[in-house]
């Protein structure tokens, strides 16, 4: 039998009325009810002790509706994250002289027909592509950029889309400060010695077009930023210029009196074959690492039609071509690689890198750099 003593200020008569109105019938029900009351009182006392009890001026957040985003109290991690987000602007200490390309990891990607990108040169740079390509047409003493004549515009020139931007980036990466001067870093902050391969695809005759290219390389040449052949050794530089398209060995390589600071694309399918061109002495091959850092070919021409991926026979042909070039000290790049369906493209990319080729030619820069393949 329950003791007839006051409980939480309630008299026996009060408890009886409460029990009759709210409590379940029976002694057990009464105990359960009183335990619930006690729990609520204890919870309330703890809330007051912690300073979290309700106050007159408190804003009461509405109950969240399904799917609604509600604000929560910031954790310590949130505070640090906010600090990190705001620090660069507030402190003014985030940037350093060569930080323009900070955080960009160089990748063996060639931006094929780069001028088709929304932002030529810079878009490839932003994903870490170490190689870019410009199709040039000689026109009234200048070089216009475009794949076809219908795409030409006098404002889109070799100088405006490539030479000037490259100079601008390299000046950022090679600052003149009290600590350094006359550095020869490439465009990537994370890899100073990574050269940028600048492929100049001649769409008009080499005899007419290459002298214009040579002249427009002057801003890079004057700053000693071009890879060059001295006659005895190849001296690496921030930019390695390679002539392709209608470029040829006779125009670009023969009879150059000064140290040569550009190179020529070698025909991959002819290297190591009976049809390969030879020097006038008839003993040494025309193309080697001093004239050609790369040899290229259409992948379709090299191996034929491709289905879902390179067949075993096709893969062996690619490996044979890559080895022939490598034995000559020359890297390889294939163009006209299948671009669709995406799965087929990814399969072939994996196979080419596994061979490995020197550069992976791509049109979709973001997919090549960050895609899940």
N, C-alpha and C positions, 0 to 999 in steps of 0.2 A: 504494500500500500504506500502511495506517495506521501512524503512528509508534507504537513500543512504549514510550510514556511514560505515567505515571500520569494519569488523568483523573478529577477530583473525588474523589481518594483511592482510586479503584478500580485494582487491578493489572490487567495484561493477562489474567491467568487469570480474575479476577473478571468482567472485561468479556466474556470469551468465554462464561462460564457464563450471564451475563445475556442475552447475545445469543441463545444457543441456546434459552433458555427463553421469552423474551418478544418478542424482535425479529422482525420479518418477515424472511424469507430474503433474502439478497442485500445488497450494499453499500449501495444506496439505502435499503432498509428500515432498515438500521442507523443511517444518518444521520438519518432521520426520527424514529426512536425517541429518539436522543440529543438532538435539538432539542426534543422534547417534555419530556424530563427537565430540560433547561436552562431552558425557559420556566417550568416549575413552580417551580424553585429561585429564579429571579429574582423571580417573583411573590411568593413567600414572603418573600424579603428585603425587598422594598418594603413589604409589609404590616407587618413588624416595625419598619421605619424610621418608618412613619406612626403607630405606636402602635395599630394595629388588629389585631394578632395575637391569637390566642385566649388568654384568661386563665382561671385556675381558677374565678373567681367569675362569669364571664360567663354570662348567660342566652342560650341558643340558641333562637331563634324557630323554631317548627315550620314546615315547608314549607306554604305556603298551599294550601288545597283550592280547587278551582274554585268561584267564587261567594262565597268567604269574604273578608270585609273585614279587612285586616291593618293594623296601626299602622305608620306611617313616621316617620322623623325629621322634626321640625318645621323648615320653612324660615324664612328671615327674614320672609317675608310672613305665614306662619302666626303668628309671634310678634307681629307688629304687629296682626293680626286679633284675637288673643286679648287684647291690650292694649286695643284699641278696645272689645271686648265687655265687659271688666271695668271699664273706666275710669269710666263713669257712677256705678256703685255705690260704687266705692272712693274716687273723688275728691269726690263730692258737689257737683260743679260743672257737671253737665250741664244741669240744669233752670234756667230763668230765669222771671221772674214771669209771662210770657204764653205759656209753652211748651206749654200743655195741648193745643192743636191744631197744634203744630209739624209741618211736613212734609205737611199735608193741602192738596192743591191744589183750590181751589174750582172746581166744574163747573156748567154750566147744566142741572142735573138737578133735577127736581121729584119728591119722594118721594110718589107717589100713594097715598092711603089709608095713610099712614105708620104709623098705629096697628096695622097688621097685622104690622109688623116685630117681631122678637123683642125688640128694644130700641128702642121708639119714640123719635124725635128723634135720639138718639145714633148709631144705626146709619147714618142718612142723613148726619149730620155726619161720621162716620168716613170716608166715601168722597168727601166734598167736595160733597154736594148742597146747593145754595144755597136750596132751597125745600122746604117741608114742609107737610103737610095734616092737619088734625084735624077729624073729623066730630063735632059737638057736639049733645047733646040736653038741653033744659031739663028738670030734674027736681028738685022740692022746693027750688027756689032755688039749685041748683047745675048744673054742666054736666058730663054724663057723655059718655065717648068710646066710639064704636062705629059700625059701618056699619049694623047692624040692631039692633032692640030686644033681640033674643035675645043680643046680644054685650055688653050693658050690665052694668056692675059699679060699685057705689058707690065702690070704691077707685080705679077708673080714671077720673080726672077731667081736665078741661082744665088745671087747676092742677097736678096731680101729674105728668102725663105731658108737659106742654109749658111752662107758665109757669115753674114752679120750676126745671126743668132749664135752660131758656134763661137765666134770671137767674143760675144757678150758673155757666154757661159764660161769660157776659158779664162777670161779676165777675172771673173768672180772666183774661180777655182785657183787662180795664181795671183793672189793679191800682192801688192807691193807694200810692205810694212817695215817697221824698224827691226823685225826679226828675220824676214826673208825677202829675197829679190831674185828675179830671173828663174823662177821655178818652171818646171815643164810637166805639170800634172794634167791628166786627162779630165774629162767632164764629171767623173764620179768621185765624190768626196770620200767614199769608203774604200776606193781603190785608185790611188793616185796614178799608178803606172798602167792602168787599163786604157788602151788607145780607143779612139772612136774611128770605126771604119766608115769612110765616106765614099760610097760608090757613085760614080758619075756615069750614067748610062747615056751615051751619045745617040741621039735620034737623027742627027744630021751627020754628014761626012766628017771623018776624023780630021782630014787635012784642013777643013774650014773651022771645025768646032773646037778641037783641042787647044789651039793657041789662045782662044778666048777663055777656056777653063784655066789654063796655065796663068794667064794674066790676073784672073779673078781670085786665084789662090794667094795673091800677094799679101793681104793682111795676115794670113796665117804664116806665110813664109818669113815675113819681116819680124815676127815675134818668135821665130825658131820653134814653131809648134807642129811642124810636119815631119813625119817619119821620112828618112832619106837614105839613099844608097850612095856611099862616098866613092865607090869604085873598089873598096876593100871590105867594107862591112855595112850592114844595115843598122842605122842608128834609130831606135824607136822614138816616137814623138807622140804628143797628145792626139794627133789626127793622122790617120793613114789613108791617103787618097788612092782609089783604085778605079782606073778607067775600064768601062765595059760597054756593051752595045756595039756600036761601030768602031770602037777603039781597037787598035791593033798594035802589035809589037813594033812594026816598022815606023809608025808615026810617033809612038810614045817613048820608045826605048833607044832606037838607033840614033847615033850621032849627037848625043847630048854632052855638051862640053862641060857644063857646070854639074856639081853633084845633083843627082836626080831625086826630087822629092815627091814623086808619084809612081804608081805601079800599074800593071795591066792585068786584067782578068785572063787566066789561062783556060784553054779549052779542055775540060776534064776528060771528055771521051777520046781525046787523041793522045793523052799522056801515056807513055810507055808502049805505044803502038807503032806499026810501021809507017803510018800516015802522019806521025808527029813531025812538026817542022824542026829543022836543025839549023845551027849556026852555019855561016858560010863555009867554015872549015869542014863541015860534014861530020864532025865527031861528037859534038856536044849538043844536047837538046836546047831548043830555043827558050823554053820556059823553065825557070828554076826559082828558088826562094829569093834571089836577088831581083828578079823582075816581077814575080807574081806571088803575093802572100796567099792567094786563093786560086783554085780552079773550080769552075762551075759548069752545070749542065741542067737542062730540063730533066726532071725526074721521069716524066712520061717517055721522053726520048731515050733515056738511059735504060729503062726496064720494061716499057710497054704499059698497057692498060692495067690499072690497079683496081681490085675489087674492095673487099673489106679492109685489107691490109696487104703489105708486101708478102708475096709467097716466099717460100724457102729459096726458090731459084732466083727470084728478084732480089732478095736480101743478099744472097751471095754475090750477085752482080754489083750491088752497091758497095759491099765490103771490098770487092776487088778494085773498084775504081778509087775508093778512099785510100786503100793501101798503096796503089800506084802513085798517087799524089803525095802521100806521106813520105814515101821513100825518096821523094824529090825535095822534101822539106816544105811542102805546100799543103795548106788546109783546103777543105771542101765546103761547098754550099750548093744545094739543089733548089731550083726554082720550078714553077709550074707543078707544085705539089697539090693534091686534091684538097679542096677547101670545104666540101660538103658531101655527105652528111657529117655532122660534127664528130660522131663516134669514129668514123673512118679517118678523119683528119687527126684525131687524137692518137689512134692506133699507129698511124704512120709517123707522127712526131716522135712517139716513144721509140719506135724502131730506129729512126734516123739518129736520135741521140745516143742510143745504145751502141751504134756502130763503132765510134761516134763521128758525126760530121762536125766541122768547125763552127758553122753557124746554122741555125734553124731559121729558114726563111718563112715569114708569116705575114698575113694581112690583118688578122685579129690580134692586136697587141695584148689587150687585157686578158683574153682567153689563154694566150701562150704564157703570159707571165704569172697569172693567178688562177687559171682554170683548174678544175679537178680532173686531171688526166694522167 
